[in-house]
Amino acid sequence: MTDPSPPATGTATVTVACKLPNGLILRRFEWHDETEVGPNGSRQVRIARPTGESFTVAGNGGLGFMTPNLVDLMGRHVPGGFGITHGVPKDFWENWLSANKDTELVRSGLIFALPSESDVAIEARSREPLRSGLEPIDPIDHGKTTGIAARRINAAGSLSTVQPGERN
């Protein structure tokens, strides 16, 4: 599990909620026009170069499939199965969100931010049914958590679906 960055001070901040098990390192990039040399000559290309600025947001520690109001192994509250990170600089978040607005992570609501910690907790609880697809599969009732059927290699050497309640 990723430890979140310490909260920023002296600037406007937001609280970020993330439903990925290990959290996420948010990084800032800038576009640069550069010359790329190839076997047929050179051409101008745009390349995204990291600025060195990053902020690590907490994940749910793999507990996002469980009850909506729990505490992870690090003692952090995980409302709605979202890891919560306080004190993310607002301008940094807005820049990252603008650059990543079309990603499935953002569009599906697996990561979001609001100015108020209490508003984030309320919104996270309302998104509790949301699944990332990275939740562990229930070992007893295969696929119960994620809807993904467990499979195994049968005696003939091909994949077969393990039925709920069936033991290996």
Secondary structure, DSSP 8 states (H G I E B T S, - for coil): ---------SS-EEEEEE-STT-EEEEEEEEEEEEEEETTEEEEEEEEEEEEEEEEE---TT-TTS-SEEE-TTS-EEETT-EEEEEEEHHHHHHHHHHHTTSHHHHTTSEEEES-HHHHHHHHHHTTT---S-S---SSSTTTTTS---EEE-TTSSEEE--TT---
